[in-house]
Amino acid sequence: MAQLVNATTYSDARGNLTVIEKIVPFDIKRVFYISGATSPRGNHSNKKTHTALVCVAGTCQVTVYNKNKQIDIFDLDAPEKVLVLRPEEYRIMHNFSPDAVLLVMASEYFDKDDYIEEIPL
């Protein structure tokens, strides 16, 4: 099941430092980010890739559908919020603020054959 985890943030006069490597439950093989999004992204699940999403700037929402037909909507509105998704969880990232930067970490390298574009409902 999709899990929202709070990363540890250390703050002082110099700013904030947020640590996420100890809460992502997989080895990271791929990292990318989405910015300037004006329409929904994602719209897929995976066969084997686990992912973790962090909106490092701005805000967005992630709607998640799972095989049990459960629907959850997560607000990624702080850089310490990390959404961890299992492969079978269909995700739609949407409602991006104009300044949103969504960082995505994945357990596998890109493989077009790993994508499932049918919603599990």
N, C-alpha and C positions, 0 to 999 in steps of 0.2 A: 504494500500500500504506500502511496506517496507520503513522504514525511517531510515536514518543515522543521528544520533544525536551526538553532541560533548559534552562530559562530561567536567565538570570544573576540572582543574588541578591546584593545588597549588604547587609552586616550591620555594625552598630556598636552602641554602648550604647543607642541609641534604638529598636532593633529591626531588622526586615528590610524591604527594598524589592526586589521582584522585577519585572523588566522583561520583558514578553512581546511588545510590539508589533513588534519587529524579527525575531521568529522565526515569526510567523504569516504564511504565504505567500499572503495574500489581503487585500483591503480589507474591513474589518469594517463590516457594515451593521446587524447585529442582535446584541444582547447580552442574555442572561437568565441566571438562576441557579435551581438546584433545591435546595431545602432541606426538611428534615422528611420525606424520602422513606422510605416504609415498604415499598415494593414496587418491582420493576424499572421503569425508565423507558426511553424511546427506542423500541425495537422497530420501527425503520424504517431505510431508507436514503433518499437523495434523488436527484432527477433532475439538479439543478444546484448545490445548495448545498454548499460546503465548510464544515467546522466545526473548531473547536479547543476542547478541554475541559481545564479546570484545576480540580482539587479544592482550593479555596483554604482550606478547613478540613475536618478529619476525613479520611475515606478512602472510596473506593469502587472498584469494578472495572468495566471496560468490556470486554465480549466483542464482537469484531468478526469478521464474516463477509464475505468478498469473493467476486467472481465466479469465482475459481479454487478455490472451496470450501475455502479456507484459513481456519482459525479461530485467532485470537489472543486472549489474555486479558491485559489491561493493568491493573496495580495503580496507581491514582492515590493515592499515599500521602504526597505531599509537594507543597507549593504551587509548586515550581519545575518539576514535571513537566507538560508540555503535550502532550496527545494530539491530533495533527492527522489529520483524516479526510477522505478524498475523498468526493464525493457517492455513489458506488455502494457504499460500504462500509456494510453493515447493522450497526447498533450496538444493544447492550443495556447500559444502565447499571444496575448492581445491587450488592448487598452494601454498601449505604450504612451508614456508622457513624452513630450517633444525632446526632452534631454535624456531619455532612457538609454542605458547601455546594459544589455543583458549578457552576462558571461556564462558560457556553457562549457562544462567539463564532461568528457565522455570516457567510458572504459575501453572503447574500441576505436580504431582508425575508421575514417569514413568508408562505408561500403553501401552502395546504392541498394544492393540486394538485402540489406538488413532492415530496410524501411517497410512498414506496413501502413498503408494509407487508408484502410477501411476502419471506420469507427466501430468499436465493439459493442454496439447496442442492438 
